[in-house]
Amino acid sequence: MLRQRVRIEPHQLGRLRFSWLVPALIASADMSQRDADDSPVRLILMFDGDRARFSARDAALSDLSEALTGEPLPYATLMYVWSNDGASGPVIVNPRTGRIRKLVMESGVGKLGQWLDYERDVRADFEQAFGERPGALVAIGIMTDTDNTRSLAQAWYGPIAHLPDPAKP
């Protein structure tokens, strides 16, 4: 995983432009299952928010994360992902915590081996996934993830560009 810290206030979220190329899926991956929650590509957006709203379980997970890594869990994490199939729906809730939601950009094998370009409205996607308004965007990351399935995967990521909302100061 590669991560870059940023600070983009909610009124400046605007749009996010990114691209990726995936040559193959992870055969046994299923992002709705705890032991198979892998994806060949993930673009990860981490948001600030009112951590007092965490459930007891999420607060404990955040404390554990901080003890292990030196950093608490973000208030909310939105991921753009490629799923093996679309059966899980357009938004997948992480099996470990509801504070991580995955928005399925592609599923299945139909577009493998092609560069795919996206432009997303970050605020609208956050509200669709979480049902609330976003806080500040505090980090952006990319990740090719195979730890749960213990498999190998390969992917390429293109440039990531934040396009501020021109109507907002």
KAMO-V675413 format. One record per residue. N is the residue number from 1. SS is DSSP state (H for helix, E for strand, L for the rest). PHI is phi in degrees with one decimal (none if undefined). PSI is psi in whole degrees, -180 to 180 (NA if undefined). Layout:
# KAMO-V675413
((N | SS | PHI | PSI) (N | SS | PHI | PSI))
This chain:
# KAMO-V675413
((1 | L | none | 136) (2 | E | -114.8 | 137) (3 | E | -137.1 | 140) (4 | E | -122.2 | 125) (5 | E | -74.1 | 141) (6 | E | -141.3 | 175) (7 | E | -146.0 | 99) (8 | E | -119.4 | 113) (9 | L | -66.2 | 155) (10 | H | -53.0 | -40) (11 | H | -71.9 | -10) (12 | H | -107.6 | 8) (13 | L | -58.8 | -48) (14 | L | 58.9 | -137) (15 | E | -117.9 | 160) (16 | E | -125.6 | 129) (17 | E | -111.9 | 132) (18 | E | -154.6 | 167) (19 | E | -147.7 | 160) (20 | E | -157.5 | 164) (21 | E | -134.4 | 127) (22 | E | -120.9 | 118) (23 | L | -80.3 | -28) (24 | L | -156.8 | 154) (25 | L | -85.8 | 170) (26 | L | -94.9 | 111) (27 | L | -51.1 | -44) (28 | L | -101.0 | 12) (29 | L | -75.4 | 141) (30 | L | -151.8 | 103) (31 | L | -67.9 | -8) (32 | L | -90.9 | -6) (33 | L | -111.7 | 132) (34 | H | -54.7 | -43) (35 | H | -87.0 | 2) (36 | H | -134.2 | 19) (37 | L | -76.4 | 71) (38 | L | -126.4 | 158) (39 | E | -152.9 | 142) (40 | E | -67.5 | -26) (41 | E | -140.4 | 140) (42 | E | -143.8 | 128) (43 | E | -106.0 | 122) (44 | E | -113.1 | 128) (45 | E | -116.8 | 124) (46 | E | -110.8 | 133) (47 | E | -120.3 | 148) (48 | L | -82.6 | 162) (49 | L | 176.1 | -173) (50 | L | -82.0 | 96) (51 | H | -67.3 | -14) (52 | H | -65.6 | -18) (53 | H | -82.1 | -6) (54 | L | -60.1 | 144) (55 | L | -69.6 | 167) (56 | H | -58.3 | -40) (57 | H | -64.7 | -46) (58 | H | -66.1 | -36) (59 | H | -63.5 | -41) (60 | H | -66.2 | -41) (61 | H | -63.1 | -40) (62 | H | -64.8 | -42) (63 | H | -62.8 | -42) (64 | H | -63.9 | -44) (65 | H | -58.2 | -44) (66 | H | -65.3 | -39) (67 | H | -65.5 | -37) (68 | H | -83.5 | -36) (69 | H | -116.0 | -13) (70 | L | 87.8 | 0) (71 | L | -133.4 | 136) (72 | L | -73.2 | 165) (73 | L | -63.7 | 146) (74 | L | -61.9 | 160) (75 | L | -58.8 | -44) (76 | E | -149.9 | 145) (77 | E | -128.4 | 126) (78 | E | -112.3 | 129) (79 | E | -119.3 | 138) (80 | E | -96.4 | 126) (81 | E | -136.6 | 170) (82 | E | -116.0 | 122) (83 | E | -103.2 | 152) (84 | L | -61.8 | -38) (85 | L | -146.6 | 163) (86 | H | -87.7 | 7) (87 | H | -62.6 | -25) (88 | H | -76.9 | -15) (89 | L | 97.3 | 176) (90 | L | -73.4 | -23) (91 | E | -125.6 | 126) (92 | E | -112.5 | 125) (93 | E | -83.7 | 132) (94 | L | -57.3 | 135) (95 | L | -68.2 | -14) (96 | L | -96.4 | -32) (97 | L | -155.2 | 140) (98 | L | -74.0 | -5) (99 | L | -84.3 | 1) (100 | E | -122.3 | 124) (101 | E | -127.0 | 142) (102 | E | -115.1 | 126) (103 | E | -99.0 | 117) (104 | E | -77.2 | 116) (105 | E | -89.1 | -37) (106 | E | -142.3 | 154) (107 | E | -146.5 | 152) (108 | L | 76.8 | -172) (109 | L | -97.0 | -6) (110 | L | -55.2 | -34) (111 | L | -114.8 | 17) (112 | L | -60.8 | 148) (113 | L | 77.1 | 11) (114 | L | -122.1 | 143) (115 | E | -71.5 | 127) (116 | E | -119.0 | 133) (117 | E | -110.5 | 142) (118 | E | -134.1 | 151) (119 | E | -138.0 | 121) (120 | E | -123.2 | 145) (121 | E | -86.5 | 104) (122 | H | -60.5 | -46) (123 | H | -61.5 | -47) (124 | H | -63.3 | -40) (125 | H | -66.2 | -41) (126 | H | -62.3 | -47) (127 | H | -63.8 | -37) (128 | H | -63.7 | -44) (129 | H | -74.6 | -39) (130 | H | -109.4 | -16) (131 | L | 70.3 | 25) (132 | L | -150.5 | 170) (133 | L | -79.0 | 146) (134 | L | -78.2 | 154) (135 | L | -88.0 | -164) (136 | L | -67.6 | 143) (137 | E | -79.2 | 122) (138 | E | -112.3 | -12) (139 | E | -162.9 | 151) (140 | E | -128.8 | 135) (141 | E | -140.8 | 166) (142 | E | -127.5 | 151) (143 | E | -158.4 | 129) (144 | E | -104.4 | 118) (145 | E | -121.5 | 119) (146 | L | -136.4 | 16) (147 | L | -66.3 | -34) (148 | L | -75.6 | -39) (149 | L | -89.2 | -8) (150 | L | 52.4 | 46) (151 | L | -119.4 | -176) (152 | L | -115.4 | 145) (153 | L | -145.6 | 160) (154 | L | -139.9 | 142) (155 | E | -158.4 | 159) (156 | E | -122.6 | 141) (157 | E | -117.1 | 136) (158 | L | -92.1 | -171) (159 | L | -61.3 | 149) (160 | L | -116.4 | 126) (161 | E | -129.8 | 130) (162 | E | -91.7 | 128) (163 | E | -113.5 | 100) (164 | L | -58.4 | 153) (165 | L | -72.2 | 114) (166 | L | -66.5 | -18) (167 | L | -81.6 | -12) (168 | L | -107.5 | 137) (169 | L | -73.1 | NA))
